[in-house]
Amino acid sequence: SAQVVSVGSVQGSGERSPRVGETVTVEGVITAAVEGDRPGWFLQGREDGDPATSDALFIVAENIGGLPAAVGDSLRVSGTVAELGAGQGSLTALRAATVSPLQTKIDLPRPVRIAEPPADWER
C-alpha cells in the first residue's frame, strides 16, 4: 500500500505545490462537498505543525465518478497533484484516482468566522 503523506506537504508553503505532477496518498475528513463543473470536496488532514502550510486540500472527483462519501466522512485518497487555474489564483488539488473510506460521520469542529479574507490563502 502507498505511503500516506501529510496534506501540508502536498500544499507546500509557496503559491504552488512542490509536488505538482507526483502521485501521492493523503488522509483526511471531508469538510465540504462541491458539485457542478468541477465536482470534488475539501479534505482536512491532520495538522502538520507548520503554520506556513494549509492542512486542507481540494480533491477533484471527476475521474472517479463523483462524490463517493459525505461531509464528516474520512477517506484515504490517492491521485496526482495539480494546480487548478493560473498565477496567484491557482488552487492546489489532488486529481483522485482511488478513494478508500476510513470512517463515517466524524464530528466536525465548529466553523471559524473571519472578519476579512486573509492576505495569504495558502495558510
N, CA and C atoms as an extended XYZ file, in Angstrom:
369
Properties=species:S:1:pos:R:3:atomname:S:1:resname:S:1:resid:I:1 pbc="F F F"
N         0.841       -1.189        0.000 N   SER     1
C         0.000        0.000        0.000 CA  SER     1
C         0.880        1.244        0.000 C   SER     1
N         0.375        2.323       -0.567 N   ALA     2
C         1.139        3.567       -0.707 CA  ALA     2
C         1.347        4.245        0.641 C   ALA     2
N         2.475        4.931        0.760 N   GLN     3
C         2.765        5.672        1.979 CA  GLN     3
C         1.900        6.924        2.016 C   GLN     3
N         1.258        7.173        3.155 N   VAL     4
C         0.423        8.353        3.331 CA  VAL     4
C         1.317        9.538        3.680 C   VAL     4
N         1.125       10.672        2.962 N   VAL     5
C         1.872       11.895        3.240 CA  VAL     5
C         0.915       12.929        3.816 C   VAL     5
N         1.450       13.939        4.478 N   SER     6
C         0.594       14.977        5.051 CA  SER     6
C         0.048       15.888        3.955 C   SER     6
N        -1.153       16.399        4.188 N   VAL     7
C        -1.746       17.365        3.263 CA  VAL     7
C        -0.851       18.595        3.174 C   VAL     7
N        -0.270       19.004        4.301 N   GLY     8
C         0.619       20.165        4.304 CA  GLY     8
C         1.810       19.998        3.381 C   GLY     8
N         2.345       18.780        3.283 N   SER     9
C         3.487       18.556        2.382 CA  SER     9
C         3.060       18.640        0.922 C   SER     9
N         1.796       18.330        0.649 N   VAL    10
C         1.273       18.465       -0.713 CA  VAL    10
C         1.036       19.942       -1.018 C   VAL    10
N         0.467       20.671       -0.071 N   GLN    11
C         0.203       22.096       -0.264 CA  GLN    11
C         1.502       22.886       -0.392 C   GLN    11
N         2.474       22.584        0.461 N   GLY    12
C         3.715       23.357        0.475 CA  GLY    12
C         3.477       24.734        1.056 C   GLY    12
N         4.530       25.521        1.164 N   SER    13
C         4.414       26.852        1.769 CA  SER    13
C         4.403       27.972        0.736 C   SER    13
N         4.558       27.631       -0.542 N   GLY    14
C         4.554       28.656       -1.585 CA  GLY    14
C         3.223       28.725       -2.301 C   GLY    14
N         3.191       29.509       -3.378 N   GLU    15
C         1.961       29.673       -4.144 CA  GLU    15
C         1.585       28.402       -4.896 C   GLU    15
N         2.562       27.573       -5.222 N   ARG    16
C         2.310       26.329       -5.949 CA  ARG    16
C         2.857       25.153       -5.144 C   ARG    16
N         2.247       24.013       -5.326 N   SER    17
C         2.706       22.815       -4.630 CA  SER    17
C         4.082       22.399       -5.137 C   SER    17
N         4.968       21.990       -4.233 N   PRO    18
C         6.259       21.461       -4.666 CA  PRO    18
C         6.132       20.052       -5.249 C   PRO    18
N         4.918       19.477       -5.203 N   ARG    19
C         4.722       18.096       -5.634 CA  ARG    19
C         3.849       17.972       -6.879 C   ARG    19
N         3.673       19.071       -7.635 N   VAL    20
C         2.845       19.033       -8.843 CA  VAL    20
C         3.325       17.907       -9.761 C   VAL    20
N         2.387       17.107      -10.239 N   GLY    21
C         2.700       16.002      -11.134 CA  GLY    21
C         2.999       14.686      -10.433 C   GLY    21
N         3.242       14.721       -9.122 N   GLU    22
C         3.529       13.494       -8.372 CA  GLU    22
C         2.232       12.775       -8.005 C   GLU    22
N         2.319       11.474       -7.853 N   THR    23
C         1.204       10.689       -7.323 CA  THR    23
C         1.437       10.535       -5.828 C   THR    23
N         0.439       10.928       -5.029 N   VAL    24
C         0.552       10.869       -3.568 CA  VAL    24
C        -0.713       10.261       -2.981 C   VAL    24
N        -0.625        9.889       -1.704 N   THR    25
C        -1.771        9.395       -0.948 CA  THR    25
C        -1.890       10.238        0.313 C   THR    25
N        -3.103       10.748        0.575 N   VAL    26
C        -3.376       11.554        1.765 CA  VAL    26
C        -4.593       10.982        2.484 C   VAL    26
N        -4.751       11.379        3.744 N   GLU    27
C        -5.933       11.003        4.512 CA  GLU    27
C        -6.500       12.242        5.168 C   GLU    27
N        -7.820       12.264        5.326 N   GLY    28
C        -8.453       13.379        5.993 CA  GLY    28
C        -9.960       13.222        6.038 C   GLY    28
N       -10.605       14.274        6.555 N   VAL    29
C       -12.051       14.307        6.730 CA  VAL    29
C       -12.643       15.299        5.738 C   VAL    29
N       -13.723       14.905        5.082 N   ILE    30
C       -14.411       15.803        4.155 CA  ILE    30
C       -15.103       16.899        4.953 C   ILE    30
N       -14.771       18.158        4.634 N   THR    31
C       -15.397       19.285        5.329 CA  THR    31
C       -16.398       20.023        4.450 C   THR    31
N       -16.311       19.852        3.137 N   ALA    32
C       -17.265       20.498        2.224 CA  ALA    32
C       -17.276       19.731        0.910 C   ALA    32
N       -18.469       19.571        0.343 N   ALA    33
C       -18.617       18.926       -0.961 CA  ALA    33
C       -18.979       19.986       -1.987 C   ALA    33
N       -18.447       19.837       -3.207 N   VAL    34
C       -18.684       20.789       -4.287 CA  VAL    34
C       -19.243       20.016       -5.476 C   VAL    34
N       -20.366       20.487       -6.009 N   GLU    35
C       -20.945       19.870       -7.197 CA  GLU    35
C       -20.866       20.875       -8.332 C   GLU    35
N       -21.174       20.450       -9.524 N   GLY    36
C       -21.174       21.363      -10.661 CA  GLY    36
C       -20.084       21.048      -11.649 C   GLY    36
N       -19.492       22.111      -12.244 N   ASP    37
C       -18.489       21.943      -13.292 CA  ASP    37
C       -17.253       21.188      -12.828 C   ASP    37
N       -16.863       21.399      -11.595 N   ARG    38
C       -15.669       20.733      -11.054 CA  ARG    38
C       -16.056       20.042       -9.746 C   ARG    38
N       -16.649       18.829       -9.834 N   PRO    39
C       -17.073       18.164       -8.605 CA  PRO    39
C       -15.877       17.728       -7.772 C   PRO    39
N       -16.057       17.792       -6.474 N   GLY    40
C       -14.999       17.362       -5.568 CA  GLY    40
C       -15.364       17.688       -4.146 C   GLY    40
N       -14.366       17.694       -3.300 N   TRP    41
C       -14.597       18.028       -1.907 CA  TRP    41
C       -13.317       18.556       -1.298 C   TRP    41
N       -13.466       19.238       -0.175 N   PHE    42
C       -12.313       19.703        0.583 CA  PHE    42
C       -12.040       18.678        1.673 C   PHE    42
N       -10.790       18.254        1.743 N   LEU    43
C       -10.350       17.240        2.687 CA  LEU    43
C        -9.414       17.899        3.696 C   LEU    43
N        -9.776       17.807        4.967 N   GLN    44
C        -8.966       18.376        6.045 CA  GLN    44
C        -8.101       17.267        6.614 C   GLN    44
N        -6.783       17.421        6.498 N   GLY    45
C        -5.851       16.431        7.037 CA  GLY    45
C        -5.456       16.771        8.462 C   GLY    45
N        -4.630       15.931        9.024 N   ARG    46
C        -4.097       16.213       10.373 CA  ARG    46
C        -3.145       17.405       10.289 C   ARG    46
N        -3.107       18.169       11.369 N   GLU    47
C        -2.192       19.304       11.418 CA  GLU    47
C        -0.765       18.798       11.314 C   GLU    47
N         0.027       19.477       10.473 N   ASP    48
C         1.421       19.034       10.321 CA  ASP    48
C         2.385       19.860       11.169 C   ASP    48
N         1.866       20.832       11.915 N   GLY    49
C         2.705       21.626       12.798 CA  GLY    49
C         3.431       22.771       12.113 C   GLY    49
N         3.218       22.947       10.809 N   ASP    50
C         3.873       24.021       10.065 CA  ASP    50
C         2.842       25.107        9.762 C   ASP    50
N         2.949       26.276       10.411 N   PRO    51
C         1.954       27.328       10.191 CA  PRO    51
C         1.996       27.928        8.782 C   PRO    51
N         3.015       27.620        7.996 N   ALA    52
C         3.131       28.171        6.641 CA  ALA    52
C         2.411       27.311        5.601 C   ALA    52
N         1.882       26.143        6.019 N   THR    53
C         1.188       25.279        5.067 CA  THR    53
C        -0.273       25.111        5.452 C   THR    53
N        -1.097       24.830        4.464 N   SER    54
C        -2.505       24.544        4.693 CA  SER    54
C        -2.660       23.053        4.966 C   SER    54
N        -3.559       22.715        5.871 N   ASP    55
C        -3.820       21.312        6.172 CA  ASP    55
C        -5.103       20.828        5.508 C   ASP    55
N        -5.582       21.570        4.507 N   ALA    56
C        -6.758       21.160        3.737 CA  ALA    56
C        -6.394       21.170        2.253 C   ALA    56
N        -7.108       20.355        1.483 N   LEU    57
C        -6.784       20.167        0.082 CA  LEU    57
C        -8.065       19.915       -0.697 C   LEU    57
N        -8.158       20.487       -1.900 N   PHE    58
C        -9.308       20.208       -2.757 CA  PHE    58
C        -9.043       18.911       -3.505 C   PHE    58
N       -10.015       18.003       -3.465 N   ILE    59
C        -9.923       16.719       -4.156 CA  ILE    59
C       -10.856       16.773       -5.361 C   ILE    59
N       -10.311       16.598       -6.555 N   VAL    60
C       -11.107       16.602       -7.782 CA  VAL    60
C       -11.663       15.200       -7.982 C   VAL    60
N       -12.979       15.103       -8.088 N   ALA    61
C       -13.633       13.798       -8.146 CA  ALA    61
C       -14.038       13.380       -9.549 C   ALA    61
N       -13.686       14.159      -10.570 N   GLU    62
C       -14.177       13.873      -11.930 CA  GLU    62
C       -13.723       12.518      -12.472 C   GLU    62
N       -12.571       12.013      -12.042 N   ASN    63
C       -12.053       10.745      -12.564 CA  ASN    63
C       -12.610        9.510      -11.861 C   ASN    63
N       -13.364        9.724      -10.771 N   ILE    64
C       -13.855        8.568      -10.005 CA  ILE    64
C       -15.380        8.500       -9.992 C   ILE    64
N       -16.025        9.302      -10.835 N   GLY    65
C       -17.473        9.208      -10.956 CA  GLY    65
C       -18.244        9.947       -9.888 C   GLY    65
N       -17.719       11.055       -9.404 N   GLY    66
C       -18.476       11.866       -8.460 CA  GLY    66
C       -18.026       11.712       -7.030 C   GLY    66
N       -18.904       12.105       -6.125 N   LEU    67
C       -18.580       12.151       -4.702 CA  LEU    67
C       -18.954       10.837       -4.025 C   LEU    67
N       -17.976       10.049       -3.580 N   PRO    68
C       -18.259        8.730       -3.009 CA  PRO    68
C       -18.558        8.739       -1.518 C   PRO    68
N       -18.577        9.908       -0.911 N   ALA    69
C       -18.745        9.984        0.536 CA  ALA    69
C       -19.427       11.309        0.888 C   ALA    69
N       -19.686       11.498        2.175 N   ALA    70
C       -20.397       12.695        2.636 CA  ALA    70
C       -19.518       13.515        3.573 C   ALA    70
N       -19.917       14.767        3.786 N   VAL    71
C       -19.229       15.623        4.753 CA  VAL    71
C       -19.213       14.897        6.100 C   VAL    71
N       -18.045       14.880        6.724 N   GLY    72
C       -17.879       14.190        8.002 CA  GLY    72
C       -17.295       12.803        7.871 C   GLY    72
N       -17.128       12.308        6.631 N   ASP    73
C       -16.504       11.002        6.417 CA  ASP    73
C       -15.000       11.181        6.237 C   ASP    73
N       -14.215       10.238        6.730 N   SER    74
C       -12.769       10.295        6.490 CA  SER    74
C       -12.414        9.306        5.394 C   SER    74
N       -11.408        9.707        4.608 N   LEU    75
C       -11.014        8.950        3.427 CA  LEU    75
C        -9.502        8.865        3.303 C   LEU    75
N        -9.056        7.867        2.576 N   ARG    76
C        -7.686        7.809        2.069 CA  ARG    76
C        -7.821        8.003        0.563 C   ARG    76
N        -7.107        8.985        0.012 N   VAL    77
C        -7.222        9.323       -1.401 CA  VAL    77
C        -5.838        9.298       -2.042 C   VAL    77
N        -5.737        8.610       -3.165 N   SER    78
C        -4.505        8.612       -3.960 CA  SER    78
C        -4.808        9.285       -5.283 C   SER    78
N        -3.853       10.075       -5.760 N   GLY    79
C        -4.042       10.741       -7.037 CA  GLY    79
C        -2.852       11.608       -7.384 C   GLY    79
N        -3.025       12.403       -8.433 N   THR    80
C        -1.956       13.250       -8.947 CA  THR    80
C        -2.144       14.682       -8.477 C   THR    80
N        -1.085       15.285       -7.968 N   VAL    81
C        -1.123       16.670       -7.502 CA  VAL    81
C        -1.154       17.604       -8.711 C   VAL    81
N        -2.047       18.605       -8.650 N   ALA    82
C        -2.195       19.560       -9.746 CA  ALA    82
C        -2.450       20.955       -9.193 C   ALA    82
N        -2.204       21.944      -10.014 N   GLU    83
C        -2.590       23.320       -9.710 CA  GLU    83
C        -3.711       23.672      -10.679 C   GLU    83
N        -4.866       24.024      -10.154 N   LEU    84
C        -6.006       24.404      -10.976 CA  LEU    84
C        -6.020       25.920      -11.106 C   LEU    84
N        -6.080       26.417      -12.330 N   GLY    85
C        -6.008       27.857      -12.545 CA  GLY    85
C        -4.566       28.282      -12.704 C   GLY    85
N        -4.376       29.586      -12.851 N   ALA    86
C        -3.026       30.112      -13.088 CA  ALA    86
C        -2.712       31.241      -12.120 C   ALA    86
N        -1.433       31.469      -11.923 N   GLY    87
C        -0.973       32.604      -11.121 CA  GLY    87
C        -1.362       32.489       -9.663 C   GLY    87
N        -1.551       33.662       -9.020 N   GLN    88
C        -1.853       33.695       -7.593 CA  GLN    88
C        -3.216       33.098       -7.277 C   GLN    88
N        -4.091       32.998       -8.264 N   GLY    89
C        -5.415       32.451       -8.022 CA  GLY    89
C        -5.489       30.944       -8.166 C   GLY    89
N        -4.344       30.284       -8.332 N   SER    90
C        -4.380       28.835       -8.547 CA  SER    90
C        -4.759       28.116       -7.245 C   SER    90
N        -5.295       26.921       -7.416 N   LEU    91
C        -5.747       26.109       -6.297 CA  LEU    91
C        -5.026       24.771       -6.357 C   LEU    91
N        -4.275       24.445       -5.307 N   THR    92
C        -3.623       23.143       -5.253 CA  THR    92
C        -4.699       22.088       -5.046 C   THR    92
N        -4.630       21.023       -5.826 N   ALA    93
C        -5.655       19.987       -5.763 CA  ALA    93
C        -5.035       18.623       -5.991 C   ALA    93
N        -5.822       17.614       -5.694 N   LEU    94
C        -5.434       16.235       -5.953 CA  LEU    94
C        -6.486       15.644       -6.879 C   LEU    94
N        -6.050       15.215       -8.065 N   ARG    95
C        -6.960       14.555       -9.010 CA  ARG    95
C        -7.054       13.095       -8.585 C   ARG    95
N        -8.171       12.768       -7.926 N   ALA    96
C        -8.331       11.460       -7.306 CA  ALA    96
C        -8.335       10.333       -8.329 C   ALA    96
N        -7.576        9.298       -8.025 N   ALA    97
C        -7.577        8.079       -8.837 CA  ALA    97
C        -8.243        6.946       -8.057 C   ALA    97
N        -7.952        6.872       -6.760 N   THR    98
C        -8.598        5.879       -5.901 CA  THR    98
C        -9.002        6.527       -4.586 C   THR    98
N       -10.118        6.066       -4.055 N   VAL    99
C       -10.643        6.581       -2.789 CA  VAL    99
C       -11.042        5.386       -1.925 C   VAL    99
N       -10.576        5.384       -0.677 N   SER   100
C       -10.930        4.318        0.254 CA  SER   100
C       -11.548        4.941        1.496 C   SER   100
N       -12.764        4.548        1.857 N   PRO   101
C       -13.376        5.078        3.077 CA  PRO   101
C       -12.649        4.565        4.315 C   PRO   101
N       -12.546        5.426        5.324 N   LEU   102
C       -11.914        5.039        6.585 CA  LEU   102
C       -12.930        5.011        7.720 C   LEU   102
N       -13.706        6.094        7.878 N   GLN   103
C       -14.662        6.210        8.977 CA  GLN   103
C       -15.773        7.149        8.529 C   GLN   103
N       -16.984        6.951        9.045 N   THR   104
C       -18.098        7.814        8.658 CA  THR   104
C       -18.574        8.656        9.841 C   THR   104
N       -19.199        9.774        9.489 N   LYS   105
C       -19.892       10.650       10.447 CA  LYS   105
C       -19.017       11.115       11.605 C   LYS   105
N       -17.864       11.652       11.274 N   ILE   106
C       -16.975       12.237       12.284 CA  ILE   106
C       -17.505       13.629       12.616 C   ILE   106
N       -17.525       13.997       13.897 N   ASP   107
C       -17.962       15.337       14.287 CA  ASP   107
C       -16.939       16.363       13.816 C   ASP   107
N       -17.416       17.347       13.076 N   LEU   108
C       -16.530       18.396       12.574 CA  LEU   108
C       -16.403       19.512       13.601 C   LEU   108
N       -15.263       20.216       13.606 N   PRO   109
C       -15.140       21.369       14.501 CA  PRO   109
C       -16.086       22.475       14.053 C   PRO   109
N       -16.406       23.362       14.963 N   ARG   110
C       -17.267       24.492       14.623 CA  ARG   110
C       -16.538       25.414       13.651 C   ARG   110
N       -17.261       25.982       12.683 N   PRO   111
C       -16.628       26.923       11.740 CA  PRO   111
C       -16.085       28.151       12.468 C   PRO   111
N       -15.019       28.700       11.931 N   VAL   112
C       -14.424       29.928       12.467 CA  VAL   112
C       -14.759       31.059       11.517 C   VAL   112
N       -15.360       32.113       12.045 N   ARG   113
C       -15.686       33.279       11.215 CA  ARG   113
C       -14.495       34.234       11.215 C   ARG   113
N       -14.196       34.775       10.033 N   ILE   114
C       -13.117       35.745        9.927 CA  ILE   114
C       -13.702       37.066        9.460 C   ILE   114
N       -13.098       38.157        9.897 N   ALA   115
C       -13.617       39.483        9.573 CA  ALA   115
C       -13.391       39.839        8.107 C   ALA   115
N       -12.269       39.427        7.560 N   GLU   116
C       -11.962       39.720        6.162 CA  GLU   116
C       -11.088       38.609        5.606 C   GLU   116
N       -11.059       38.461        4.285 N   PRO   117
C       -10.233       37.391        3.711 CA  PRO   117
C        -8.758       37.569        4.093 C   PRO   117
N        -8.066       36.452        4.318 N   PRO   118
C        -6.646       36.560        4.662 CA  PRO   118
C        -5.822       37.005        3.462 C   PRO   118
N        -4.691       37.611        3.749 N   ALA   119
C        -3.785       38.041        2.679 CA  ALA   119
C        -3.146       36.847        1.994 C   ALA   119
N        -3.001       35.744        2.732 N   ASP   120
C        -2.351       34.547        2.204 CA  ASP   120
C        -3.271       33.348        2.390 C   ASP   120
N        -4.005       32.978        1.341 N   TRP   121
C        -4.954       31.864        1.436 CA  TRP   121
C        -4.234       30.535        1.607 C   TRP   121
N        -2.984       30.443        1.212 N   GLU   122
C        -2.257       29.183        1.312 CA  GLU   122
C        -2.248       28.668        2.757 C   GLU   122
N        -2.118       29.578        3.687 N   ARG   123
C        -2.061       29.189        5.094 CA  ARG   123
C        -3.439       28.859        5.601 C   ARG   123
